[in-house]
Amino acid sequence: MDLDRYNRLAHWYKWVTWIGIVLNCLFIIPLLFIPTRFLTFLGLRCDPPIWAQMFGMLLLWLSVFYIPASFDLKKYRVYAWLAAIPSRLGGATFFLGAVLLFGQPPGFLLGVLLDGSIFILQFVILLKVRDVENPRLQTVKA
């Protein structure tokens, strides 16, 4: 195994994951403390606001589960894959479907952009890590 390449990929995974956590916090904090104003800013509404606050709290708990793999990708590899699939891919798919199929406001497309971008980056990095560890598979060329 090419340890230098693995370490570079693990470093990138850590940065991408933490950028995703910080971006989540841009939703978590206003959803918990000023849900009505934040939703109005996004062109959304929720009555009663406790539902938006609950979403903010669930997003906080979900974000906490991203942390272990960011510090030790080898030990917490399963968590790394779960952070990408179903978490980020599932979130992007859910919000895209909500807007395109169920007529929800376009403010939800922000979730598609955030989760979709982080998913793509994490997924590519994890495939490359797999290639470094198992060079015979070679799913993604460097």
Backbone as JSON, one array per atom type, in Angstrom:
{
  "sequence": "MDLDRYNRLAHWYKWVTWIGIVLNCLFIIPLLFIPTRFLTFLGLRCDPPIWAQMFGMLLLWLSVFYIPASFDLKKYRVYAWLAAIPSRLGGATFFLGAVLLFGQPPGFLLGVLLDGSIFILQFVILLKVRDVENPRLQTVKA",
  "N": [[0.85, -1.19, 0.0], [0.53, 2.21, -0.8], [1.56, 4.33, 1.37], [1.97, 7.12, 1.66], [0.24, 8.23, -0.26], [-2.2, 7.26, 0.7], [-2.3, 8.63, 3.18], [-2.47, 11.29, 2.28], [-4.98, 11.2, 1.01], [-6.6, 10.55, 3.21], [-6.22, 12.85, 4.68], [-7.47, 14.74, 2.96], [-10.04, 13.7, 3.05], [-10.69, 14.22, 5.7], [-10.71, 17.08, 5.69], [-12.78, 17.65, 3.83], [-14.94, 16.46, 5.13], [-15.07, 17.99, 7.52], [-15.58, 20.51, 6.46], [-18.14, 20.0, 5.51], [-19.43, 19.56, 7.98], [-19.2, 22.1, 9.15], [-20.69, 23.58, 7.3], [-23.16, 22.35, 7.75], [-23.6, 23.36, 10.3], [-24.24, 25.95, 9.7], [-26.87, 25.72, 9.17], [-27.85, 24.39, 11.42], [-27.52, 26.07, 13.75], [-29.13, 28.49, 13.27], [-31.59, 27.17, 12.9], [-32.08, 26.05, 15.38], [-32.15, 28.3, 17.11], [-33.32, 30.61, 15.93], [-35.63, 29.83, 14.32], [-37.99, 30.6, 12.82], [-37.34, 33.09, 11.59], [-35.11, 32.28, 10.09], [-36.17, 30.34, 8.35], [-37.98, 31.95, 6.96], [-36.17, 33.59, 5.64], [-35.14, 31.71, 3.86], [-37.32, 31.36, 2.31], [-39.2, 29.59, 3.18], [-41.6, 27.91, 5.29], [-42.75, 26.92, 8.53], [-44.92, 25.54, 10.74], [-45.93, 24.43, 13.81], [-42.9, 26.17, 14.89], [-41.3, 24.38, 16.3], [-40.91, 22.04, 14.91], [-39.03, 22.68, 12.97], [-36.92, 23.29, 14.66], [-36.52, 20.76, 15.76], [-35.6, 19.42, 13.49], [-33.17, 20.79, 13.19], [-31.86, 19.92, 15.53], [-31.69, 17.16, 15.03], [-30.05, 17.22, 12.78], [-27.74, 18.18, 13.96], [-27.1, 16.0, 15.67], [-26.66, 14.03, 13.71], [-24.45, 15.13, 12.41], [-22.49, 14.87, 14.36], [-21.87, 12.19, 14.21], [-20.25, 12.11, 11.99], [-17.73, 12.77, 12.77], [-15.82, 10.79, 13.99], [-14.69, 9.24, 11.79], [-13.38, 11.23, 10.43], [-11.13, 11.68, 11.92], [-9.83, 9.21, 12.15], [-9.61, 7.46, 9.6], [-9.08, 4.86, 8.74], [-9.74, 3.2, 10.94], [-12.44, 3.84, 11.37], [-13.83, 3.27, 9.0], [-16.31, 2.27, 8.11], [-18.1, 4.16, 9.13], [-17.3, 6.31, 7.6], [-18.16, 5.58, 5.02], [-20.89, 5.47, 5.58], [-21.35, 8.12, 6.13], [-21.25, 9.18, 3.61], [-22.94, 7.55, 1.98], [-25.74, 6.33, 3.36], [-26.19, 8.95, 4.11], [-25.29, 11.66, 3.06], [-25.83, 11.34, 0.27], [-28.44, 10.4, 0.46], [-29.71, 12.6, 1.67], [-29.41, 14.61, -0.31], [-30.82, 13.43, -2.43], [-33.37, 13.19, -1.28], [-34.15, 15.92, -0.86], [-34.02, 16.89, -3.49], [-35.98, 15.32, -4.74], [-38.18, 16.19, -3.23], [-38.53, 18.81, -4.14], [-38.7, 18.57, -7.0], [-40.54, 16.48, -7.47], [-42.61, 16.68, -5.61], [-43.39, 19.29, -5.4], [-42.29, 21.09, -3.52], [-40.97, 24.14, -2.04], [-38.36, 25.99, -3.76], [-36.31, 26.65, -1.99], [-35.42, 24.41, -0.7], [-33.58, 23.31, -2.38], [-31.1, 24.11, -1.65], [-30.26, 22.25, 0.2], [-29.8, 20.1, -1.52], [-27.63, 21.05, -2.99], [-25.66, 21.39, -0.95], [-25.49, 18.79, 0.41], [-25.17, 17.15, -1.83], [-22.76, 18.06, -3.03], [-20.83, 17.58, -1.0], [-21.17, 14.81, -0.79], [-20.28, 13.87, -3.35], [-17.54, 14.58, -3.3], [-16.63, 13.15, -0.98], [-17.24, 10.53, -1.76], [-15.66, 10.08, -4.07], [-13.1, 10.34, -2.91], [-13.17, 8.18, -1.08], [-13.39, 6.02, -2.85], [-10.92, 6.23, -4.1], [-9.24, 5.77, -1.91], [-9.87, 3.12, -1.46], [-8.8, 2.03, -3.79], [-6.07, 2.5, -3.35], [-5.61, 0.85, -1.19], [-6.32, -1.61, -2.25], [-4.93, -2.32, -4.9], [-5.48, -3.93, -7.12], [-8.16, -3.64, -7.76], [-8.72, -1.06, -8.82], [-10.77, 1.14, -9.41], [-11.03, 3.89, -9.76], [-9.11, 6.1, -11.58], [-6.08, 7.77, -10.84]],
  "CA": [[0.0, 0.0, 0.0], [1.24, 3.49, -0.88], [1.17, 5.01, 2.6], [1.91, 8.57, 1.44], [-1.01, 8.54, -0.98], [-3.29, 7.02, 1.65], [-2.33, 9.72, 4.16], [-2.99, 12.48, 1.58], [-6.42, 11.01, 0.82], [-7.22, 10.65, 4.54], [-6.19, 14.28, 5.01], [-8.53, 15.38, 2.17], [-11.34, 13.25, 3.58], [-10.9, 14.97, 6.94], [-11.08, 18.46, 5.36], [-14.1, 17.66, 3.19], [-15.93, 16.14, 6.17], [-15.21, 19.13, 8.42], [-16.28, 21.57, 5.72], [-19.54, 19.61, 5.56], [-19.94, 19.79, 9.34], [-19.34, 23.55, 9.31], [-21.86, 23.98, 6.5], [-24.34, 21.92, 8.51], [-23.79, 24.29, 11.42], [-24.91, 27.14, 9.17], [-28.29, 25.4, 9.27], [-28.18, 23.95, 12.77], [-27.61, 27.17, 14.71], [-30.36, 29.28, 13.12], [-32.79, 26.35, 13.09], [-32.3, 25.87, 16.82], [-32.35, 29.52, 17.88], [-34.2, 31.58, 15.25], [-36.16, 29.03, 13.21], [-38.95, 31.3, 11.98], [-36.61, 34.06, 10.76], [-34.25, 31.56, 9.15], [-37.02, 29.74, 7.31], [-38.49, 33.05, 6.15], [-35.04, 33.97, 4.79], [-35.03, 30.7, 2.8], [-38.58, 31.29, 1.57], [-39.91, 28.42, 3.67], [-42.35, 28.15, 6.53], [-42.99, 25.73, 9.35], [-45.76, 25.89, 11.88], [-45.18, 25.29, 14.72], [-41.44, 26.17, 14.65], [-40.61, 23.29, 17.0], [-40.54, 21.03, 13.9], [-37.76, 23.14, 12.39], [-35.92, 23.12, 15.7], [-36.24, 19.34, 15.85], [-34.73, 19.11, 12.35], [-31.85, 21.31, 13.54], [-31.25, 19.04, 16.53], [-31.35, 15.9, 14.36], [-28.9, 17.5, 11.94], [-26.61, 18.25, 14.89], [-26.74, 14.63, 16.07], [-26.11, 13.37, 12.54], [-23.12, 15.7, 12.16], [-21.57, 14.32, 15.36], [-21.45, 10.87, 13.74], [-19.25, 12.27, 10.94], [-16.44, 13.13, 13.36], [-14.8, 9.74, 14.18], [-13.98, 8.87, 10.56], [-12.51, 12.33, 10.01], [-9.88, 11.59, 12.68], [-9.16, 7.93, 11.91], [-10.35, 6.89, 8.47], [-8.88, 3.41, 8.68], [-10.47, 2.55, 12.03], [-13.88, 4.12, 11.28], [-14.18, 3.29, 7.58], [-17.75, 2.07, 7.93], [-18.73, 5.47, 9.38], [-17.0, 7.17, 6.45], [-19.1, 5.21, 3.96], [-22.25, 5.86, 6.01], [-21.45, 9.58, 6.01], [-21.5, 9.48, 2.2], [-24.14, 6.8, 1.59], [-26.91, 7.01, 2.81], [-26.42, 10.26, 4.71], [-25.22, 12.81, 2.13], [-26.57, 11.01, -0.95], [-29.86, 10.34, 0.83], [-30.2, 13.97, 1.89], [-29.51, 15.29, -1.61], [-31.91, 12.79, -3.17], [-34.63, 13.54, -0.63], [-34.51, 17.31, -1.14], [-34.28, 17.03, -4.92], [-37.31, 14.74, -4.96], [-39.19, 17.04, -2.6], [-38.77, 19.98, -5.0], [-39.08, 18.21, -8.37], [-41.68, 15.55, -7.55], [-43.69, 16.98, -4.68], [-43.71, 20.7, -5.45], [-41.83, 21.87, -2.38], [-40.31, 25.39, -2.45], [-36.97, 25.86, -4.21], [-35.37, 26.83, -0.89], [-34.88, 23.1, -0.32], [-32.48, 22.95, -3.27], [-29.86, 24.38, -0.92], [-29.88, 20.95, 0.76], [-29.26, 19.31, -2.63], [-26.31, 21.6, -3.29], [-24.75, 21.1, 0.15], [-25.28, 17.35, 0.58], [-24.68, 16.57, -3.08], [-21.35, 18.4, -3.21], [-20.02, 16.84, -0.02], [-21.24, 13.4, -1.17], [-19.41, 13.6, -4.5], [-16.14, 14.65, -2.85], [-16.34, 12.03, -0.09], [-17.35, 9.28, -2.51], [-14.45, 9.95, -4.9], [-11.97, 10.09, -2.02], [-13.27, 6.82, -0.54], [-13.04, 5.08, -3.93], [-9.46, 6.29, -4.29], [-8.65, 5.07, -0.76], [-10.06, 1.69, -1.73], [-7.82, 1.68, -4.82], [-4.75, 2.48, -2.73], [-5.53, -0.34, -0.33], [-6.5, -2.8, -3.1], [-4.56, -1.83, -6.23], [-6.0, -4.79, -8.17], [-9.52, -3.24, -8.1], [-8.58, 0.13, -9.68], [-12.05, 1.68, -9.88], [-10.86, 5.3, -10.11], [-7.73, 6.4, -11.95], [-5.56, 8.99, -10.2]],
  "C": [[0.89, 1.25, 0.0], [0.78, 4.36, 0.29], [1.07, 6.52, 2.44], [0.61, 8.97, 0.75], [-2.22, 8.34, -0.07], [-3.42, 8.17, 2.63], [-2.84, 11.02, 3.53], [-4.51, 12.37, 1.4], [-7.16, 11.12, 2.16], [-7.27, 12.11, 4.99], [-7.31, 15.02, 4.27], [-9.91, 14.97, 2.67], [-11.68, 14.05, 4.85], [-11.37, 16.39, 6.64], [-12.48, 18.54, 4.75], [-15.18, 17.41, 4.24], [-16.14, 17.32, 7.1], [-15.85, 20.34, 7.73], [-17.77, 21.27, 5.71], [-20.17, 19.84, 6.92], [-20.16, 21.28, 9.57], [-20.54, 24.06, 8.51], [-23.16, 23.54, 7.16], [-24.64, 22.88, 9.65], [-24.45, 25.6, 10.97], [-26.42, 26.95, 9.11], [-28.7, 25.12, 10.72], [-28.44, 25.13, 13.7], [-28.86, 28.02, 14.5], [-31.63, 28.45, 13.29], [-33.1, 26.15, 14.57], [-32.73, 27.16, 17.52], [-33.26, 30.56, 17.24], [-34.9, 30.9, 14.06], [-37.1, 29.8, 12.28], [-38.25, 32.29, 11.05], [-35.76, 33.37, 9.71], [-35.07, 30.95, 8.01], [-37.61, 30.81, 6.4], [-37.42, 33.51, 5.16], [-34.89, 33.0, 3.61], [-36.29, 30.59, 1.95], [-39.39, 30.07, 1.95], [-40.72, 28.79, 4.89], [-42.56, 26.83, 7.25], [-43.78, 26.16, 10.57], [-46.23, 24.61, 12.57], [-43.67, 25.15, 14.49], [-40.68, 25.05, 15.35], [-40.18, 22.19, 16.01], [-39.22, 21.42, 13.24], [-36.64, 22.99, 13.41], [-35.54, 21.66, 15.87], [-35.33, 18.9, 14.7], [-33.3, 19.6, 12.63], [-31.13, 20.42, 14.54], [-30.86, 17.7, 15.9], [-30.13, 16.07, 13.44], [-27.62, 17.62, 12.78], [-26.15, 16.85, 15.28], [-26.1, 13.86, 14.91], [-24.68, 13.84, 12.29], [-22.09, 15.16, 13.14], [-21.04, 12.96, 14.89], [-20.44, 10.94, 12.6], [-17.84, 12.4, 11.52], [-15.45, 11.98, 13.49], [-14.02, 9.41, 12.92], [-13.06, 10.0, 10.08], [-11.17, 12.28, 10.74], [-9.12, 10.3, 12.43], [-9.95, 7.17, 10.85], [-10.23, 5.38, 8.41], [-9.73, 2.68, 9.73], [-11.98, 2.69, 11.87], [-14.35, 4.17, 9.82], [-15.66, 3.11, 7.33], [-18.49, 3.39, 8.13], [-18.48, 6.42, 8.21], [-17.95, 6.86, 5.3], [-20.52, 5.61, 4.32], [-22.44, 7.38, 5.95], [-21.75, 9.98, 4.57], [-22.82, 8.85, 1.74], [-24.64, 6.12, 2.85], [-27.04, 8.47, 3.22], [-26.43, 11.39, 3.68], [-26.0, 12.53, 0.84], [-28.07, 10.97, -0.67], [-30.46, 11.72, 1.03], [-30.4, 14.7, 0.58], [-30.68, 14.74, -2.42], [-33.27, 13.19, -2.6], [-35.06, 14.96, -1.0], [-34.77, 17.55, -2.63], [-35.66, 16.48, -5.27], [-38.41, 15.6, -4.39], [-39.54, 18.22, -3.5], [-39.33, 19.55, -6.36], [-40.35, 17.36, -8.44], [-42.87, 15.97, -6.7], [-43.97, 18.47, -4.53], [-43.31, 21.53, -4.24], [-41.07, 23.1, -2.87], [-38.85, 25.17, -2.84], [-35.93, 26.1, -3.12], [-34.73, 25.52, -0.45], [-33.74, 22.65, -1.24], [-31.12, 23.25, -2.66], [-29.34, 23.08, -0.28], [-29.28, 20.04, -0.3], [-27.83, 19.76, -2.92], [-25.29, 21.21, -2.2], [-24.46, 19.61, 0.24], [-24.71, 16.72, -0.68], [-23.2, 16.84, -3.3], [-20.45, 17.62, -2.27], [-20.02, 15.35, -0.37], [-20.26, 13.08, -2.3], [-17.94, 13.59, -4.07], [-15.78, 13.46, -1.96], [-16.3, 10.71, -0.86], [-16.1, 9.06, -3.36], [-13.24, 9.65, -4.04], [-12.0, 8.66, -1.5], [-12.98, 5.77, -1.62], [-11.54, 5.06, -4.17], [-8.72, 5.62, -3.14], [-8.74, 3.57, -0.98], [-9.05, 1.22, -2.78], [-6.41, 1.6, -4.25], [-4.58, 1.22, -1.9], [-5.63, -1.64, -1.13], [-6.18, -2.43, -4.55], [-5.11, -2.69, -7.38], [-7.39, -4.35, -8.64], [-9.54, -2.06, -9.07], [-9.89, 0.63, -10.26], [-11.94, 3.13, -10.34], [-9.39, 5.53, -10.42], [-7.3, 7.72, -11.33], [-5.15, 10.01, -11.21]]
}
